[in-house]
Amino acid sequence: MVLSAASLSPMIALLFGILILVFPRMLNYLVAIYLILSGLIGLGVLAL
């Protein structure tokens, strides 16, 4: 499986969704990290 920006974003969303179910108090941090990572991937700053 090749990781690209198109396949990485849904995988991060799935992982963070599971973590939010397990640790609901981490919601703010996980959403912030997800938004930062998806922004960097979208801008091409973070290339895989």
Secondary structure, 3 states (H helix, E strand, C coil): CCCCHHHHHHHHHHHHHHHHHHCHHHHHHHHHHHHHHHHHHHHCCCCC
